[in-house]
Amino acid sequence: MLFSLDILERSLNGWRQWIRNLSLMSQFTLEELMEMEEVLKKQTQSFIEYDVETSKRWGDKVPQVRVFPERRREGEETRGMYV
């Protein structure tokens, strides 16, 4: 699983580099860009649906993260500390 996630991360980083490169992206037609976007949206939705399904099914096996507010100055709360 770790290997698969590492490969997915590398692929996503490659996509980010492409999309941030405006001279590269300008080589594609609007139709090509729309097609890529549609495919990515479908794949993302499928992955998120699997993520939600897995979290519901086996979420009780994973420790829950709790956040405790940490005060720095009187009356000022920070985002907290994870434990």
N, C-alpha and C positions, 0 to 999 in steps of 0.2 A: 504494500500500500504506500509506503514511504517513497519508493522508487516512482510509482505512478504520480504521486503528488509533486515530487520534484520535477518530473518531466512536464507536468501541467504548468507548474510555476515558470519554468524556462520558456514554454510556449507563450504564456501570457505576457511575460516580459518582452518577448520578441514582438508580439502584437502591439504592445504599448510603444515600443520604439518606432514601429511602422507608422502608427497613428500620429505620433508627435512630429514626424518628419513630413512637413507640409509639401516639400518639393516632391517627395515620393508619392504622397497621397494624391497630389494633383495629376498624377499620371493615370489615375483610374477615372472612369466615367461615373456620373452620378448613379447610373443603373448598377454598375459593378459595386460601388460603395453600399448602395441600398441592399443588394443581394448579400454582401458580406455581413452587414449589420443584422439582417433578418436571420441568417444562419446562426450568428453568435448569440442573438437574443433567444432563439429556440434552445440552443445548447445550454445557455446559462439558466434558463427556466427549468430545464430538465435536471440540471445539477442541483439547483436550489430545492426543487421538489424532493429529490433524493436526500438532500441534507436534512430537510424538515422531517421526512419520513423516518430517517435513521435516528434523529434526535428524539423523536417521540417513542420509537421502538426501544432504543437502548440508552436513553438519556439518564435513566436511574443508575447506570453503571459508571457514570462520569461524575467526579466530584464537582459540586456547584461552587462557583466563585462568589464570595461575599465581599462587599465593599463597606469599609468602616470609615466614616467621615474623619478627616484629620484637620484639626484647627491650627492655623498658623498664627493668626492675630485674633484678637477678640472679635467675635461676630463674623469672621471670614472663614468660609468652608472651602476646602480644596476638593478635588475630584475624589479623594479618598485613597485608601491603601488596600490592595488586593491581598487576600489571604486564602 
